[in-house]
């Protein structure tokens, strides 16, 4: 099958960027002719001879809808489908444009069962046009843990939606009882968002214990950390949870994004943080369950099988 995959930019190499590249490589390995292109190549590549095009976001759908005569398009969501509409809530023209563009898609791929109903409410999509598919971890098959260190890691862009402030506040609440522990936040954000988070850390007198690490290869941090904390409000899949599970490390979050780890309300985040920090047996058991769950539900072969079925149905 000839497949075009369009993502407007790969500038940040974040979770969605990695997932799209993984998908392109996986489908290519199965014998499909895959063309992965970004905004800079759009005019040149969008009219190639494809059986189907995968649109990887709402910005991408706005670009594709302007082109006449394209093959069937599968609209992919890497976040809760409601998020783009909240994001543009003050720009109603853009909001309506997104809805109109999305309605042109032949099929939709979401990351959780709960997203089906959300998408149906937003743009009146028939349920039979929506398929639930996840991603797989880039660490699958070769993740090896190192001796555990008293470190909590939190990968993700720094902004209000990723909600790192909740982690800072929760750690500040319990930190006196755990003087040897640290939090390492991996990611970047706008200068004002990074400055605000650093100011919050400094105000809590935790500048030597909550460290902003910027972008980094996360292989060693996952291998050495005790667990991951993922307080995001909007991220639909949370590659951090799946990646952590491949190292048999649990994740703490405020939404049950993929069916494993520990999900608590924001008000219970500090208590759950304390429990994970104080109970190594609990960490171990939760990490093992997360690993087995993700291996069963989000393996590379399972995800590629789902994609091939969806691609074949859309291209008919």
C-alpha positions as CSV (number, residue, x, y, z in Angstrom):
1,X,0.0,0.0,0.0
2,X,1.2,3.5,-0.8
3,X,0.8,5.6,2.4
4,X,1.5,9.3,2.9
5,X,1.9,10.5,6.5
6,X,1.8,14.3,7.1
7,X,3.0,16.1,10.2
8,X,3.5,19.8,10.0
9,X,6.7,19.8,12.0
10,X,9.2,17.6,13.7
11,X,11.1,20.5,15.3
12,X,10.9,19.4,18.9
13,X,11.1,15.6,18.6
14,X,8.5,15.2,21.3
15,X,6.3,12.2,22.0
16,X,4.0,12.6,19.1
17,X,7.0,13.2,16.8
18,X,8.6,10.0,17.9
19,X,5.3,8.1,17.6
20,X,4.8,9.2,14.0
21,X,8.3,8.3,13.0
22,X,7.9,4.9,14.7
23,X,4.7,4.3,12.7
24,X,6.3,5.3,9.4
25,X,9.2,3.0,10.0
26,X,7.0,0.1,11.2
27,X,4.7,0.2,8.2
28,X,7.8,0.5,5.9
29,X,9.2,-2.7,7.5
30,X,6.0,-4.5,6.7
31,X,6.4,-3.7,3.0
32,X,4.3,-0.6,2.5
33,X,5.6,2.4,0.5
34,X,5.5,5.1,3.1
35,X,6.2,8.8,2.5
36,X,6.6,10.9,5.7
37,X,6.6,14.6,5.0
38,X,6.3,17.9,6.9
39,X,5.2,21.4,6.1
40,X,8.3,22.3,4.2
41,X,7.7,19.4,1.8
42,X,3.9,19.7,1.7
43,X,3.4,21.3,-1.7
44,X,5.8,18.8,-3.3
45,X,4.7,15.6,-1.6
46,X,0.9,16.0,-0.9
47,X,-0.1,15.1,-4.5
48,X,2.0,12.0,-4.8
49,X,0.2,8.8,-5.7
50,X,-1.1,7.5,-2.4
51,X,-3.8,5.0,-1.5
52,X,-4.4,6.7,1.8
53,X,-3.0,9.7,3.8
54,X,-2.6,9.9,7.6
55,X,-3.1,13.3,9.0
56,X,-1.4,13.5,12.4
57,X,-3.1,16.5,13.9
58,X,-5.6,19.3,13.5
59,X,-3.2,21.8,12.0
60,X,-2.5,19.1,9.4
61,X,-6.2,18.6,8.7
62,X,-6.5,22.4,7.9
63,X,-3.8,22.1,5.4
64,X,-5.1,18.9,3.7
65,X,-8.7,20.1,3.4
66,X,-7.5,22.9,1.0
67,X,-6.2,20.3,-1.5
68,X,-8.8,18.8,-3.9
69,X,-8.7,15.3,-5.2
70,X,-6.8,13.6,-2.4
71,X,-7.3,9.9,-1.5
72,X,-9.0,8.8,1.8
73,X,-7.6,10.6,4.9
74,X,-7.3,9.0,8.3
75,X,-7.3,11.7,11.0
76,X,-5.1,10.7,13.9
77,X,-5.3,12.2,17.5
78,X,-2.3,12.1,19.8
79,X,-4.3,13.9,22.6
80,X,-7.8,14.0,23.9
81,X,-9.8,15.1,20.9
82,X,-11.4,17.8,23.0
83,X,-8.0,19.5,23.6
84,X,-7.6,21.3,20.2
85,X,-11.1,22.8,20.6
86,X,-10.4,24.1,24.1
87,X,-7.0,25.4,22.8
88,X,-8.7,27.6,20.2
89,X,-11.7,28.5,22.2
90,X,-11.1,32.3,21.8
91,X,-10.6,32.0,18.1
92,X,-14.0,30.9,16.9
93,X,-13.3,31.1,13.2
94,X,-10.4,28.7,13.6
95,X,-12.5,26.5,15.8
96,X,-15.2,26.2,13.2
97,X,-12.5,25.6,10.5
98,X,-11.1,22.7,12.5
99,X,-14.5,21.1,12.8
100,X,-15.2,21.5,9.1
101,X,-11.8,20.1,8.1
102,X,-12.1,17.1,10.4
103,X,-15.5,16.2,9.0
104,X,-13.8,15.6,5.6
105,X,-11.8,12.7,7.0
106,X,-12.7,9.1,5.9
107,X,-11.7,7.6,9.3
108,X,-10.4,8.6,12.7
109,X,-7.8,7.0,15.0
110,X,-8.0,7.8,18.7
111,X,-6.0,6.6,21.7
112,X,-8.7,5.5,24.2
113,X,-12.2,4.2,24.2
114,X,-13.4,7.3,26.1
115,X,-12.2,9.5,23.2
116,X,-14.8,7.9,20.8
117,X,-17.8,9.6,22.6
118,X,-15.8,12.9,22.9
119,X,-15.2,13.0,19.1
120,X,-18.8,12.1,18.3
121,X,-20.0,15.0,20.4
122,X,-17.6,17.4,18.9
123,X,-18.1,16.8,15.2
124,X,-20.9,14.2,15.0
125,X,-18.7,11.4,13.7
126,X,-20.4,8.0,13.3
127,X,-18.9,5.5,15.8
128,X,-18.0,3.1,13.0
129,X,-15.6,5.6,11.5
130,X,-13.5,5.7,14.7
131,X,-10.8,3.1,15.6
132,X,-8.9,2.9,18.9
133,X,-5.1,2.4,18.4
134,X,-2.2,3.3,20.6
135,X,1.5,3.6,20.0
136,X,4.4,1.5,21.1
137,X,7.5,2.4,23.0
138,X,10.8,3.1,21.2
139,X,12.4,1.1,24.1
140,X,10.4,-2.0,23.4
141,X,12.7,-5.1,23.5
142,X,15.8,-3.5,24.7
143,X,14.9,-1.6,27.9
144,X,17.2,-2.7,30.8
145,X,16.9,-1.2,34.3
146,X,19.9,-0.1,36.3
147,X,20.1,-0.1,40.2
148,X,17.3,2.2,41.3
149,X,18.1,5.7,42.4
150,X,15.9,8.0,44.5
151,X,14.8,10.0,41.5
152,X,11.4,10.8,40.1
153,X,11.4,11.8,36.4
154,X,8.8,13.9,34.6
155,X,9.4,14.2,30.8
156,X,7.2,16.6,28.8
157,X,7.0,20.1,27.4
158,X,6.9,22.7,30.2
159,X,3.5,24.5,30.2
160,X,0.3,24.7,32.1
161,X,-1.3,21.8,30.3
162,X,1.5,19.5,31.3
163,X,0.9,20.7,34.8
164,X,4.4,20.3,36.3
165,X,3.4,22.8,39.0
166,X,1.2,20.1,40.6
167,X,4.3,17.9,40.9
168,X,6.4,20.7,42.4
169,X,3.7,21.5,45.0
170,X,3.1,17.8,45.8
171,X,6.8,17.1,46.2
172,X,7.2,20.2,48.4
173,X,4.4,18.9,50.6
174,X,6.2,15.6,51.3
175,X,9.9,16.4,50.7
176,X,10.9,16.9,54.3
177,X,10.3,13.2,55.0
178,X,12.4,12.2,52.0
179,X,15.6,14.3,52.1
180,X,17.5,12.1,49.7
181,X,15.0,12.2,46.9
182,X,15.0,14.4,43.8
183,X,12.7,15.3,40.9
184,X,14.2,15.6,37.4
185,X,12.0,17.5,34.9
186,X,12.9,16.8,31.3
187,X,11.6,19.1,28.6
188,X,11.5,22.7,27.5
189,X,8.9,25.4,27.1
190,X,8.4,29.0,26.3
191,X,10.8,31.2,28.3
192,X,8.0,32.6,30.4
193,X,6.7,29.1,31.3
194,X,10.2,27.8,32.3
195,X,10.8,31.0,34.3
196,X,7.4,30.6,36.1
197,X,8.2,27.0,37.0
198,X,11.7,27.8,38.2
199,X,10.3,30.6,40.3
200,X,7.8,28.2,41.9
201,X,10.6,25.7,42.6
202,X,12.8,28.5,44.2
203,X,9.9,29.7,46.3
204,X,9.5,26.2,47.7
205,X,13.3,26.2,48.5
206,X,13.8,23.1,46.4
207,X,16.2,24.5,43.8
208,X,18.7,21.7,44.6
209,X,16.2,18.9,44.6
210,X,13.8,19.7,41.6
211,X,16.0,20.1,38.6
212,X,15.1,21.3,35.1
213,X,17.1,19.1,32.8
214,X,16.0,20.3,29.4
215,X,16.0,17.9,26.4
216,X,18.0,14.7,26.9
217,X,18.3,11.1,25.8
218,X,16.0,9.5,28.4
219,X,17.3,5.9,28.2
220,X,19.5,6.3,31.3
221,X,17.0,8.4,33.3
222,X,14.3,5.8,32.7
223,X,16.7,3.0,33.6
224,X,17.8,4.6,36.9
225,X,14.7,6.4,38.2
226,X,12.4,5.0,40.9
227,X,9.2,6.1,39.0
228,X,7.7,8.7,36.7
229,X,5.3,11.4,37.6
230,X,2.9,12.6,34.8
231,X,0.5,15.2,36.1
232,X,-0.6,16.3,32.6
233,X,-4.2,17.6,32.1
234,X,-4.5,17.0,28.3
235,X,-1.9,14.5,26.9
236,X,-3.9,11.7,25.3
237,X,-1.4,8.9,25.5
238,X,1.5,9.8,27.5
239,X,4.6,8.2,25.9
240,X,6.3,8.6,29.3
241,X,4.0,6.0,30.8
242,X,4.6,3.4,28.1
243,X,8.3,4.1,28.0
244,X,8.6,3.9,31.8
245,X,6.7,0.6,31.7
246,X,9.3,-0.9,29.3
247,X,11.8,-0.3,32.1
248,X,9.3,-1.8,34.6
249,X,8.8,1.6,36.2
250,X,5.4,2.8,37.4
251,X,3.9,6.2,36.5
252,X,1.8,8.5,38.7
253,X,-0.8,10.6,36.9
254,X,-4.1,12.4,37.3
255,X,-5.8,10.5,34.4
256,X,-5.7,6.9,33.5
257,X,-4.3,7.4,30.1
258,X,-3.5,3.9,29.0
259,X,-4.7,1.5,31.6
260,X,-1.7,1.1,33.8
261,X,0.2,3.0,36.5
262,X,-1.5,4.8,39.3
263,X,-4.1,7.5,38.7
264,X,-5.2,9.9,41.4
265,X,-7.1,13.2,41.7
266,X,-4.9,16.3,41.9
267,X,-5.8,16.6,45.6
268,X,-4.4,13.1,46.1
269,X,-1.2,13.6,44.2
270,X,1.0,14.3,47.2
271,X,-0.3,11.3,49.1
272,X,0.3,9.0,46.2
273,X,3.7,10.5,45.7
274,X,4.5,9.7,49.4
275,X,3.3,6.2,49.0
276,X,5.4,5.5,45.9
277,X,8.5,7.1,47.5
278,X,8.2,5.2,50.8
279,X,7.2,1.7,49.6
280,X,9.7,-0.1,47.3
281,X,7.5,-3.2,47.1
282,X,4.6,-1.1,45.9
283,X,6.8,0.5,43.2
284,X,8.0,-2.9,42.1
285,X,4.6,-4.5,41.9
286,X,3.1,-1.5,40.1
287,X,6.0,-1.4,37.6
288,X,5.7,-5.2,36.9
289,X,2.0,-4.9,36.3
290,X,2.5,-1.9,34.0
291,X,5.1,-3.8,32.0
292,X,2.9,-6.8,31.5
293,X,-0.1,-4.7,30.6
294,X,1.8,-2.6,28.0
295,X,3.4,-5.6,26.5
296,X,0.0,-7.2,26.0
297,X,-1.8,-4.2,24.7
298,X,0.8,-1.9,23.1
299,X,3.3,-4.1,21.5
300,X,4.7,-3.1,18.2
301,X,3.1,-6.0,16.3
302,X,-0.3,-5.4,17.9
303,X,-0.3,-1.7,17.0
304,X,0.9,-2.4,13.4
305,X,-1.8,-5.1,13.0
306,X,-4.5,-2.5,14.0
307,X,-3.1,0.1,11.7
308,X,-3.0,-2.3,8.7
309,X,-6.7,-3.2,9.3
310,X,-7.7,0.5,9.5
311,X,-5.6,1.4,6.4
312,X,-7.2,-1.4,4.3
313,X,-10.7,-0.4,5.4
314,X,-10.1,3.3,4.6
315,X,-8.6,2.6,1.2
316,X,-11.5,0.5,-0.1
